[in-house]
Amino acid sequence: MLIPVLLLAASCSAQSTAAQQMLPEREPSLADQARAAAKPTEKAKIVVDNDTLAHKNKAPIPDLGSPDLEVNAVVDNIVQYKETHSADDAKQVINGWFLDQKSRIEHLNQQEKLYFEFSNRSAASGADFSVWNRARVADNLQRSSENRSLDDLWKLRDLLRGQYGKVHDRSLQRGIPQAWIPKEPGEE
């Protein structure tokens, strides 16, 4: 009697296994999915070496304004860009670079203008003498500290203008078309 029971049990077990294989796999519950998503994943580490630094995109033409900037190196970069890129691309980049530098000079001119508009304001004429005197002393102290920054602004603007003029003239001499280069500040 034991043998028929064992045969029956083996048959039921085989049918159960076959039935489980025929059914599609059950999707994990929402809680199981949330637990799996909450597990921290290891991020890839970024290794910076000389090769990756060399491949990093650099501006094709450096900005003006550095006291140790070599103007001929800037002109060399402009000419090299013209020679290694299509005419349309080179015209767009070179003209954009010159316009950016002009914009920086114009921004400094605007700062100077705003400085003088601010510093030329006067105390109210009907104010009490002691109030007027304190306002005048405070303005004098402020102006003396701002003059240092105004001198710095003038030095930077003069440096930019000088470098811009040299790059402008030397670029024309080296074959950059006049149409690609906007006029120097003050020539408009």
C-alpha positions, 0 to 999 in steps of 0.5 A, spaced: 500 500 500 505 504 500 508 503 493 501 506 490 501 512 495 508 514 493 507 513 486 501 518 487 505 523 491 510 523 485 505 524 480 502 530 484 509 533 485 510 532 477 504 535 475 505 541 480 512 543 477 509 542 470 503 547 472 508 552 475 513 552 469 507 553 465 504 559 469 508 566 467 513 569 472 509 573 478 512 580 477 515 583 484 510 587 488 511 594 488 514 594 495 519 589 492 520 594 487 521 600 491 526 596 496 530 594 490 530 601 487 532 604 494 539 600 494 544 605 493 548 603 486 555 604 485 557 610 481 562 610 476 569 614 478 571 619 474 579 619 473 582 625 471 589 625 468 593 628 462 590 625 457 583 627 459 585 634 460 588 634 453 581 632 450 577 638 454 574 643 450 578 649 450 576 656 447 579 656 440 581 664 442 583 666 449 580 672 452 583 679 452 585 682 459 591 678 462 597 683 463 601 677 461 597 675 454 601 675 448 598 678 443 601 675 437 599 668 440 592 670 440 593 672 432 596 666 431 590 662 434 585 666 430 589 665 423 590 657 425 582 657 426 581 660 420 585 655 416 583 649 419 575 650 419 570 652 414 569 659 412 562 660 415 564 657 421 571 661 422 567 667 420 562 666 425 567 664 431 572 670 429 567 675 429 563 672 435 570 673 439 571 680 437 564 682 438 565 679 445 571 683 447 568 689 444 562 688 449 567 687 455 570 694 453 563 697 452 561 694 459 567 697 462 565 704 459 558 703 462 560 702 469 565 708 468 558 712 466 554 709 472 560 711 477 560 718 475 552 719 475 552 716 482 558 720 484 555 727 482 549 726 486 548 732 491 545 732 498 538 735 498 539 743 498 534 744 504 537 739 509 540 741 516 547 743 515 549 738 520 545 733 516 548 735 510 555 735 513 555 728 515 552 726 508 558 730 505 563 727 509 560 720 508 560 721 500 568 723 501 570 717 504 566 713 499 569 717 493 576 716 496 575 708 496 571 708 490 577 712 486 581 706 487 576 701 484 575 707 478 583 707 477 582 699 476 577 700 472 580 705 467 587 700 467 583 694 465 579 698 460 585 701 457 589 694 457 583 691 453 583 697 448 590 696 447 590 689 446 584 689 442 587 694 437 593 690 436 589 684 435 585 687 430 590 690 426 595 684 426 589 680 424 588 684 418 595 684 416 595 676 417 589 675 412 583 675 416 578 679 412 575 685 414 568 683 414 570 678 419 572 683 424 568 689 427 571 696 427 575 698 433 571 701 439 570 708 438 571 707 430 563 706 429 
